[in-house]
């Protein structure tokens, strides 16, 4: 098995495990009006980040042409969560174990994306700006 598929499989495994863990932490309330409150939607933030990891690692596994973009989107979202929470701008619902694992995976994914390790579509300035904006929008939507 080549190096790309090994890394992708490892990231896929982490993404699946985190998705299951974050999905089990979601509380589905009784009553209709609770579904329109901000607190209900904010608990989906960690799950969305783990799904971004799943998507990026799947793209890496199949050598999709937008792999580096997906890796960068996950990487920026995964790093913006602890950074903006630590600075006090956001209030993230990500548990500590999730923050540590996601941040480590995000750093790896950003390195893979910007070094173009597997000779896929290289990151451009436009793709970088798009991935940062998507990361900020994701964080603001689920944590503000």
C-alpha positions in Angstrom: 0.0 0.0 0.0 1.4 3.4 -0.9 2.1 6.1 1.5 -0.8 8.3 0.4 -3.4 5.5 1.0 -1.9 4.7 4.4 -2.1 8.4 5.6 -5.6 8.7 4.1 -6.7 5.5 5.8 -5.4 6.7 9.2 -7.1 10.0 8.8 -10.3 8.3 7.7 -10.2 6.1 10.8 -9.7 9.1 13.1 -12.5 10.9 11.3 -14.9 8.0 11.7 -14.1 7.5 15.4 -14.4 11.2 16.1 -17.7 11.5 14.2 -19.2 8.7 16.2 -18.0 10.2 19.5 -19.3 13.6 18.6 -22.6 12.2 17.3 -23.1 10.4 20.6 -22.7 13.7 22.5 -25.5 15.4 20.6 -28.7 15.9 22.7 -31.9 15.7 20.7 -34.5 17.6 22.9 -38.2 17.0 23.3 -40.4 19.8 22.0 -40.5 21.7 18.7 -39.4 25.2 19.8 -36.0 24.0 21.1 -34.8 23.2 17.6 -34.8 26.9 16.8 -32.5 27.9 19.5 -28.8 28.6 19.0 -27.7 26.2 21.7 -29.1 23.3 19.8 -27.2 24.0 16.6 -23.9 24.9 18.3 -23.5 21.3 19.5 -23.1 20.2 15.8 -19.8 22.1 15.4 -17.4 19.3 16.4 -19.4 16.8 14.2 -19.1 19.2 11.2 -15.3 19.4 11.7 -15.0 15.7 11.9 -17.0 15.3 8.7 -14.7 17.8 7.0 -11.8 15.5 8.0 -13.7 12.5 6.6 -14.3 14.3 3.3 -10.7 15.5 3.0 -9.2 12.0 3.8 -11.6 10.3 1.4 -10.5 12.7 -1.3 -6.9 11.9 -0.5 -7.6 8.2 -0.6 -9.1 8.4 -4.1 -6.7 11.1 -5.4 -9.5 13.6 -6.2 -8.5 16.7 -8.0 -9.7 18.9 -5.1 -7.9 17.0 -2.4 -5.6 19.8 -1.4 -8.5 22.3 -1.2 -10.4 19.9 1.1 -7.4 19.3 3.2 -6.9 23.1 3.6 -10.5 23.7 4.5 -10.4 21.1 7.2 -7.0 22.3 8.3 -8.0 25.9 8.7 -11.3 25.0 10.4 -9.6 22.6 12.7 -7.0 25.2 13.8 -9.3 28.2 13.9 -11.5 26.4 16.5 -8.9 26.3 19.3 -7.2 29.5 18.3 -10.4 31.6 18.3 -11.7 29.9 21.5 -8.4 30.6 23.3 -8.4 34.2 22.2 -11.9 34.5 23.6 -13.7 35.3 20.4 -15.8 32.1 20.3 -17.1 29.6 22.7 -16.5 26.1 21.2 -18.2 23.0 22.4 -15.3 20.8 21.3 -14.1 18.5 24.1 -10.4 18.7 25.0 -9.5 15.3 23.4 -11.2 16.4 20.2 -9.3 19.7 20.2 -6.0 17.9 20.5 -6.7 15.2 17.9 -8.3 17.7 15.4 -5.4 20.2 15.8 -2.8 17.5 15.2 -4.7 16.3 12.1 -5.2 19.8 10.9 -1.5 20.6 11.0 -0.8 17.4 9.1 -3.5 18.2 6.5 -2.2 21.8 6.0 1.3 20.5 5.5 0.1 18.0 3.0 -2.0 20.6 1.2 0.6 23.3 0.9 3.6 21.2 0.2 1.6 19.3 -2.4 3.2 16.1 -1.2 1.3 13.8 -3.4 1.5 15.9 -6.6 -2.2 16.7 -6.7 -3.7 20.1 -7.7 -1.5 22.7 -6.0 -2.9 25.3 -3.7 -3.2 28.8 -5.2 -3.8 32.1 -3.5 -7.5 31.9 -4.4 -7.9 28.4 -3.0 -6.1 29.5 0.2 -8.4 32.5 0.6 -11.5 30.3 0.0 -10.4 27.7 2.5 -9.8 30.3 5.2 -13.1 32.0 4.5 -15.0 28.6 4.7 -13.1 27.8 7.9 -14.2 31.2 9.5 -17.8 30.8 8.3 -18.0 27.3 9.8 -16.5 28.4 13.1 -18.7 31.5 13.4 -21.9 29.6 12.5 -21.5 26.9 15.1 -19.7 28.8 17.9 -20.9 32.4 17.9 
